[in-house]
Amino acid sequence: MPSEFRSFTAAAALALLAAAPAMAAAGDPAATRIEAFDHSLLGVMKDGPALGARGRFRKLEPVVQNAFDLPLMTRYAVGPTAWAAMSEADHQALIRAFTKLTAASYAHTFDRFAGERFDVVPTVQTRGGDKVVQSHLTPGSGASVDLTYRMRESGGTWKIVDVYYGAISQLTTRRADFAAPLAAGGAKGLLAHLDTASAKLLQ
């Protein structure tokens, strides 16, 4: 199986964190990328109610495109066998739809500011070609949420290829969600599913 389709399971992430050597986050380009992404999220959250869902989406779409390796993530979420059977036009349509869904998800979830704080853990785990950056989202009140970003270099820039919320892999969740519409309707069925999901998030 090609490297871009390697499993992003929670067990693999935990093994990576346990076995990988640590390096200082200060100045690390992968950590810097996450800090910039967190800063952008906070800015949109502070203007969230005034912007509305679609306004937040317009602000966040270029941020998401810059921070994530969306073509790789789309290929993984679709799966190598199904992806190989699709046309290039289908590939590009699905990447656009996946990009929209990712940005819409952030616009929906991070809709307002109530004293939240992001803290990037001052170590970056590295193993092979990937880096793992850990961050905590601390709300104004209540327990913090652990966010773990798996990153890979693409075109000389570190990009997010998966996000773990606690021990839950976003990509593994997406792949499971995409399986039924893909099986029922192929690329067009999945595209319709993605468009419907994005529209609901932006209502």
Secondary structure, 3 states (H helix, E strand, C coil): CCHHHCCCCHHHHHHHHHHCCEEECCCCHHHHHHHHHHHHHHHHHHCHHHHHHHHHHHHHHHHHHHHECHHHHHHHHHCHHHHHHCCHHHHHHHHHHHHHHHHHHHHHHCCCCCCCEEEEEEEEEEECCEEEEEEEEECCCCCCEEEEEEEEEECCEEEEEEEEECCEEHHHHHHHHHHHHHHHHHHHHHHHHHHHHHHHHCC
